[in-house]
Amino acid sequence: MTLRGRTLFITGASRGIGHAIALRAAADGANIVIAAKTTAPHPKLPGTIHTAAADVEKAGGQALAVQVDIRDEAQVEAAIAAAVDRFGGIDILVNNASAIGLTGTLDTPMKRFDLMHQVNTRGTFLCSQKAIPHLLKSSNPHVLNLAPPLPSIVEPKWFAPHVAYTMAKFGMSLCVLGMAEEFRAQGIAFNALWPRTTIDTEAIRLIAGQAARKMTRSPAIMADAAHWVLTQPSREVTGRFLIDEDVLRAAGVSDLSGYRDPAVAEADLRLDFFV
C-alpha cells in the first residue's frame, strides 16, 4: 500500500486538506502536481504553490508547482500537459479545490454563486475530463473528489441554510456518481471523501473564528483516509461516498485521538456539514 512513483494531480494543494494529502503521498515518494492559484503570499491565507512544492520535496516526493485557475479550460489543459511532460503521465486526480459561501438565498451575491459553481462543480468536471485520457493509461487510476455523501433521501436541512453552496458541493458528488459508472469498465475509480468532523484549516478560522479550530481534527485524518483509498485496486473500490473516520476504522485504526487536540473530548468535536 504505497504511492511510491505514482503521479498525483491535486487541485487546491497549496494549503489545507489538499496540502496534507500531498505531503502524505510525498512521504511514500510520490510525484505531486501542486495545481492552485496562489503564487504570492496571501495576507490572510498562508501557503503558495511554491511553498507547497518545497514542502513536498522535503517530505520525500517530487513536486511540480503549476499556477492554474480550474475555471479556465485552457489553463487546466496546460497544467495537465505540464504534469504529463514532467512525470510521464497521471495516475491520480484529487479534486480538492473548492469555494465556499455559507449564506442564505437573499444574502448570496450572484458573483459568489457563480464562483462556487464554477470552482466546485464545473472545475471538478473540467479537471476530470482533461485528466481521464491520461488516467486510462495508468495501471491503477483514481479520481478522488472532496465531496459530501449523497443522501438516500434529499433532506431540506442541508439546503436551507446555504442552498447555493450545497448545490455546488453536491455537484461534485454527482460527478462521482455518474463517472464511476461511466468509466467502471475502463477501470478508473471515482470516489468521494468527506470528514465526519470539521477540519482545522485556515478556511475554518476565517469562517468560524479562531476558537472554533479547537473543536476540529487535523487535516492529517483526511490525508490518511485518502491514502488508503488511493492505494486500493481501482476496479474494486469505486463509486463510494466515504467518511474519513469510517475509512480508517475499516483499515484497522481504532484510536483517532491523535488527530485532535488532547484537551478536547471526542464528544465535543464539531460535526461537519452533510453528516
C-alpha positions in Angstrom: 0.0 0.0 0.0 2.2 2.7 -1.3 2.1 5.6 -3.7 5.7 5.5 -4.5 6.4 6.5 -8.1 2.7 7.4 -8.7 1.8 10.9 -10.0 -0.9 12.8 -8.3 -2.5 15.9 -9.7 -4.0 17.8 -6.7 -6.1 20.9 -7.1 -6.0 23.5 -4.3 -3.0 21.8 -2.8 -1.2 25.0 -1.6 -2.9 24.7 1.8 -5.4 22.8 4.0 -6.6 19.3 3.2 -5.1 19.3 -0.3 -1.7 20.2 1.1 -2.0 17.4 3.7 -2.9 14.8 1.1 0.1 15.9 -0.9 2.5 15.5 2.0 1.2 12.1 2.9 1.7 10.9 -0.7 5.1 12.6 -0.8 6.2 10.5 2.3 5.8 7.4 0.0 7.9 9.0 -2.7 5.1 10.1 -5.0 5.2 12.8 -7.7 2.9 15.6 -6.8 1.5 18.3 -9.1 0.5 21.3 -7.0 -2.3 22.9 -9.1 -3.5 26.1 -7.4 -3.9 29.8 -8.0 -1.7 31.2 -5.2 1.8 32.2 -6.3 2.4 35.1 -3.8 1.7 35.2 -0.1 -1.9 36.0 0.8 -2.5 38.4 3.7 -5.0 36.1 5.4 -4.2 32.6 4.0 -0.8 31.1 4.3 0.8 28.9 1.6 1.6 29.2 -2.1 2.2 26.7 -4.9 5.9 27.2 -4.3 5.9 26.7 -0.6 3.8 23.6 -1.0 6.2 22.2 -3.6 9.1 22.8 -1.3 7.2 21.0 1.5 6.5 18.0 -0.8 10.2 17.7 -1.7 11.2 18.0 1.9 8.7 15.2 2.7 10.3 12.9 0.2 8.4 13.4 -3.0 9.0 15.1 -6.4 7.0 18.3 -7.0 5.7 20.4 -9.8 4.1 23.7 -9.0 1.6 24.9 -11.6 -0.4 28.0 -11.3 -3.9 27.2 -12.6 -7.4 28.6 -12.2 -9.6 25.5 -12.6 -12.4 27.6 -14.0 -10.3 28.2 -17.1 -10.2 25.4 -19.6 -7.0 26.5 -21.4 -5.2 26.7 -18.0 -6.4 23.3 -17.0 -5.3 21.8 -20.3 -1.9 23.5 -19.9 -1.5 22.2 -16.3 -2.3 18.7 -17.3 0.1 18.8 -20.2 2.8 20.2 -17.9 2.2 17.3 -15.5 2.5 14.7 -18.2 5.6 16.3 -19.7 7.3 16.3 -16.3 6.3 12.9 -14.9 5.3 11.0 -18.0 1.6 10.6 -17.1 -1.0 11.0 -14.4 -2.2 8.2 -12.1 -4.4 10.1 -9.6 -6.5 13.2 -9.7 -7.6 14.7 -6.4 -10.4 17.3 -6.9 -9.9 19.2 -3.7 -10.2 22.9 -4.8 -13.4 24.4 -3.6 -15.2 27.7 -2.9 -17.5 28.2 0.0 -20.2 30.7 0.9 -22.5 29.9 3.9 -25.2 32.4 3.1 -28.9 32.2 2.5 -30.6 32.9 -0.8 -31.1 36.6 -0.2 -27.6 37.1 1.1 -25.7 35.3 -1.7 -24.4 37.7 -4.4 -24.5 36.1 -7.8 -20.8 36.6 -8.1 -20.3 34.3 -5.2 -22.9 31.8 -6.6 -21.1 31.7 -9.9 -17.7 31.3 -8.2 -18.9 28.3 -6.1 -20.5 26.5 -9.1 -17.6 27.3 -11.4 -14.9 26.1 -9.0 -16.8 23.2 -7.3 -19.0 21.6 -9.9 -17.6 22.9 -13.2 -13.9 22.8 -12.0 -14.3 19.2 -10.9 -15.9 18.1 -14.1 -13.3 20.0 -16.2 -10.3 18.6 -14.4 -11.7 15.1 -14.6 -12.5 15.4 -18.3 -8.9 16.6 -19.1 -7.2 14.0 -16.8 -9.2 11.0 -17.9 -7.3 10.3 -21.2 -4.1 10.1 -19.2 -5.7 8.1 -16.3 -6.8 5.5 -18.8 -3.1 4.7 -19.4 -2.4 4.1 -15.7 -2.3 0.7 -14.1 -4.3 1.8 -11.1 -6.1 5.1 -11.9 -8.1 7.0 -9.3 -10.1 10.2 -9.1 -11.0 11.4 -5.5 -13.4 14.2 -5.0 -13.5 16.0 -1.7 -17.3 16.0 -1.7 -20.1 15.0 0.6 -22.0 11.8 0.6 -25.2 11.8 -1.5 -28.1 11.1 0.9 -30.6 8.3 0.0 -33.3 10.9 0.7 -32.5 14.6 -0.1 -33.0 16.4 3.2 -34.0 20.1 3.2 -31.9 20.8 6.3 -28.7 20.6 4.2 -30.0 23.1 1.7 -32.0 25.7 3.7 -29.0 27.5 5.4 -26.9 27.8 2.3 -28.6 26.5 -0.8 -26.1 27.8 -3.3 -23.1 26.2 -1.5 -24.9 22.9 -1.1 -25.9 22.7 -4.7 -22.3 23.3 -5.7 -20.8 20.7 -3.4 -23.4 18.1 -4.4 -22.4 18.8 -7.9 -19.0 17.3 -7.1 -20.8 14.3 -5.6 -22.8 13.8 -8.7 -19.6 13.7 -10.7 -18.6 10.7 -8.6 -22.0 9.0 -9.0 -22.0 9.4 -12.8 -18.4 9.0 -13.7 -17.8 5.9 -11.5 -20.4 4.1 -13.6 -19.4 5.6 -16.9 -15.8 4.5 -16.5 -16.3 1.3 -14.5 -15.4 -0.9 -17.4 -12.2 1.0 -18.2 -11.1 0.6 -14.5 -10.9 4.2 -13.4 -12.1 4.6 -9.8 -14.2 7.6 -8.8 -14.8 8.1 -5.1 -15.8 10.9 -2.7 -14.2 11.6 0.7 -15.7 13.8 3.4 -14.8 14.5 7.0 -17.0 13.4 9.9 -15.9 16.5 11.9 -14.8 19.9 10.9 -11.1 20.0 9.9 -8.6 22.5 11.2 -7.9 24.7 8.2 -7.4 28.4 7.6 -10.8 28.5 5.9 -12.5 27.3 9.2 -10.7 30.1 11.0 -11.9 32.7 8.6 -15.5 31.4 8.7 -16.0 30.3 12.3 -13.2 32.1 14.2 -10.1 31.0 15.9 -11.9 29.4 18.9 -13.7 27.0 16.6 -10.4 25.5 15.5 -10.1 23.7 18.8 -13.1 21.6 18.1 -11.7 20.2 14.9 -9.5 17.3 13.8 -6.3 17.9 11.9 -6.1 17.6 8.1 -3.9 14.5 8.6 -7.0 12.4 9.2 -8.3 13.2 5.7 -4.8 12.7 4.2 -4.5 9.2 5.8 -8.0 8.3 4.7 -7.3 9.5 1.2 -4.0 7.5 1.1 -6.0 4.3 1.9 -8.5 5.0 -0.9 -5.8 5.8 -3.4 -3.8 2.7 -2.8 -6.8 0.3 -3.3 -7.4 -1.5 -6.6 -9.3 0.9 -8.8 -11.6 -1.8 -10.1 -12.6 -2.9 -6.6 -13.1 0.4 -4.8 -15.1 2.9 -6.9 -18.4 4.7 -6.7 -18.2 5.1 -3.0 -19.1 8.0 -0.7 -16.7 7.7 2.2 -16.3 9.3 5.6 -12.7 9.8 6.9 -13.1 8.0 10.2 -15.1 5.2 8.7 -12.3 4.6 6.2 -9.6 4.5 8.9 -11.6 2.2 11.3 -12.2 -0.2 8.4 -8.4 -0.1 7.7 -7.8 -1.1 11.3 -7.2 2.3 13.0 -9.0 2.1 16.3 -7.6 5.2 18.1 -8.3 8.5 16.4 -7.3 10.7 19.3 -4.1 11.7 17.7 -6.0 13.8 15.1 -7.5 16.2 17.7 -6.3 18.5 20.5 -5.8 16.3 23.5 -7.6 18.9 25.7 -10.8 18.4 23.6 -13.0 15.4 24.2 -14.1 13.3 21.3 -17.8 14.1 22.0 -17.0 17.9 21.8 -15.8 17.8 18.3 -18.0 19.7 15.8 -19.6 17.7 13.1 -19.1 18.9 9.6 -21.8 19.8 7.1 -23.8 17.0 5.4 -23.1 14.3 8.0 
